[in-house]
């Protein structure tokens, strides 16, 4: 005959195992919901455009802005994650985008600009300067370097809830 102590121990072990199983199921459900959400956005953010013109700071500073009204009205700033963006014009929208379908939910910062003309990106690894003309542009921060391509779907008001956006006024 099994004593009370043996039955009590089995119930405790069963309770612990059930708790671990329930916690694992909750974790998996939460992870899979988040992964599917990021996966759905991944394709939307993969812009296949021509690369932006990458230039030196000197060329960037000497390039006139075709949209400039006055010098101070065209220094629109945006901070996202560890990145600082300064553009000459237009609106912007940034989001964390799933990186290479990572099951560990690793993301890259990605920002779209409606018509930045001149775009300065400051990162922990250095400063980068791009000329885009009046085209929309998308910048994705990959392996400590911004990658800029011409094109993007963002237009003011076209973003999902919870996104960081910035309108066309100076900040």
Phi, psi and omega per residue, in radians:
X1 nan 2.451 3.138
X2 -1.517 2.280 -3.136
X3 -1.332 2.967 3.115
X4 -1.041 -0.631 -3.130
X5 -1.077 -0.746 3.140
X6 -1.131 -0.734 3.115
X7 -1.151 -0.765 3.131
X8 -1.070 -0.717 3.137
X9 -1.132 -0.727 3.133
X10 -1.135 -0.693 3.113
X11 -1.139 -0.716 3.122
X12 -1.134 -0.787 3.132
X13 -1.112 -0.740 3.098
X14 -1.073 -0.720 3.115
X15 -1.114 -0.732 3.109
X16 -1.124 -0.797 3.134
X17 -1.095 -0.725 3.097
X18 -1.098 -0.758 3.118
X19 -1.070 -0.764 3.104
X20 -1.111 -0.737 3.123
X21 -1.111 -0.759 3.121
X22 -1.128 -0.745 3.114
X23 -1.099 -0.725 3.105
X24 -1.100 -0.712 3.124
X25 -1.148 -0.728 3.113
X26 -1.125 -0.777 3.102
X27 -1.031 -0.832 -3.128
X28 -1.079 -0.770 -3.140
X29 -1.060 -0.805 3.133
X30 -1.097 -0.797 3.137
X31 -1.075 -0.808 -3.073
X32 -1.155 -0.625 3.082
X33 -1.109 -0.806 3.138
X34 -1.133 -0.747 -3.134
X35 -1.081 -0.793 -3.141
X36 -1.105 -0.656 3.108
X37 -1.124 -0.819 3.119
X38 -1.139 -0.667 3.141
X39 -1.109 -0.683 3.123
X40 -1.120 -0.621 3.127
X41 -1.369 -0.420 -3.036
X42 -0.984 -0.855 -3.106
X43 -1.125 -0.627 -3.140
X44 -1.092 -0.584 -3.077
X45 -1.585 -0.084 3.140
X46 -1.483 1.599 -3.096
X47 -1.605 2.179 -3.135
X48 -1.825 1.330 -3.140
X49 -2.029 3.030 3.066
X50 -1.180 2.616 3.110
X51 -1.137 2.551 3.032
X52 -1.184 2.702 3.063
X53 -1.254 2.049 3.088
X54 -1.607 2.232 -3.062
X55 -2.309 2.909 3.072
X56 -1.323 2.891 3.101
X57 -1.062 -0.687 -3.132
X58 -1.080 -0.839 3.116
X59 -1.114 -0.739 3.132
X60 -1.012 -0.857 -3.116
X61 -1.126 -0.560 -3.090
X62 -1.525 -0.184 -3.127
X63 -1.400 2.107 3.123
X64 -1.223 2.640 3.098
X65 -1.683 2.064 -3.101
X66 -1.144 -0.294 -3.098
X67 -1.771 0.059 -3.042
X68 -1.241 2.284 3.001
X69 -1.698 -0.843 2.975
X70 -2.544 2.850 -2.999
X71 -0.997 -0.652 -3.038
X72 -1.505 -0.332 -3.098
X73 -1.371 -0.122 -3.041
X74 -1.999 0.419 3.098
X75 -2.014 1.229 -3.118
X76 -1.459 2.244 -3.021
X77 -1.955 2.602 3.091
X78 -2.579 2.279 3.037
X79 -1.930 2.250 3.077
X80 -2.508 2.174 -3.113
X81 1.005 -2.221 3.096
X82 -1.683 0.279 -3.024
X83 -1.919 2.564 3.068
X84 -2.155 2.240 3.121
X85 -2.067 2.450 2.991
X86 -2.301 2.194 -3.102
X87 -2.197 2.863 -3.120
X88 -1.498 -0.502 -3.089
X89 -2.843 3.038 3.029
X90 1.512 -3.125 -3.139
X91 -1.817 2.908 -3.125
X92 -2.472 2.773 -3.127
X93 -2.678 2.229 -3.123
X94 -2.162 2.691 3.098
X95 -2.762 2.795 3.021
X96 -1.540 2.151 -3.047
X97 -2.001 2.343 -3.137
X98 -0.931 2.340 -3.111
X99 -1.727 2.065 3.041
X100 0.855 0.709 3.116
X101 0.937 0.650 -3.079
X102 -1.081 2.160 3.085
X103 -1.279 -0.213 3.102
X104 -1.594 0.162 3.081
X105 1.053 0.613 3.061
X106 -1.309 2.396 -3.096
X107 -2.207 2.826 3.003
X108 -2.018 2.502 3.010
X109 -1.253 2.327 3.120
X110 -2.415 2.323 -3.114
X111 -2.281 2.448 3.058
X112 -1.983 2.552 -3.127
X113 -2.269 2.367 -3.056
X114 -1.238 -0.768 3.074
X115 -2.852 1.304 -2.999
X116 -1.252 -0.380 -3.078
X117 1.119 -1.149 3.079
X118 -2.183 2.322 -3.048
X119 -2.347 2.073 3.090
X120 -1.838 2.217 3.127
X121 -2.084 2.089 3.099
X122 -1.854 2.180 -3.102
X123 -2.167 2.943 3.049
X124 -1.039 -0.404 -3.120
X125 -1.660 -0.025 3.103
X126 2.507 -3.069 -3.134
X127 -1.846 2.467 -3.128
X128 -2.308 2.526 -3.069
X129 -2.255 2.290 -3.108
X130 -2.296 2.556 2.997
X131 -1.981 2.276 -3.075
X132 -2.134 -0.089 -3.044
X133 1.137 -2.451 3.139
X134 -1.747 0.185 3.138
X135 -1.361 2.650 2.956
X136 -1.175 2.744 -3.135
X137 -2.476 2.624 3.073
X138 -2.186 2.249 3.106
X139 -2.035 2.179 3.082
X140 -2.086 2.312 -3.113
X141 -1.598 1.865 -3.055
X142 -2.178 2.222 3.098
X143 0.868 0.885 3.083
X144 1.111 0.443 3.123
X145 -2.540 2.354 3.087
X146 -1.365 2.354 3.071
X147 -1.973 2.082 -3.075
X148 -1.936 2.239 3.051
X149 -2.232 2.632 3.094
X150 -1.389 2.326 3.128
X151 2.130 2.843 3.127
X152 2.807 2.737 -3.105
X153 -1.694 -0.258 -3.022
X154 -1.165 2.301 2.943
X155 -2.348 2.596 -3.102
X156 -0.853 2.228 3.118
X157 1.575 -0.024 -3.054
X158 -1.750 0.297 -3.067
X159 -1.738 2.684 3.068
X160 -1.293 2.848 3.120
X161 -1.043 2.578 3.067
X162 1.562 -0.014 -3.114
X163 -1.495 2.736 3.065
X164 -1.603 2.111 3.121
X165 -2.249 2.810 3.070
X166 -2.536 2.256 -3.134
X167 -1.331 -2.997 -3.021
X168 -1.438 0.092 3.137
X169 -1.593 2.701 3.139
X170 -1.165 2.601 3.060
X171 -2.339 nan nan
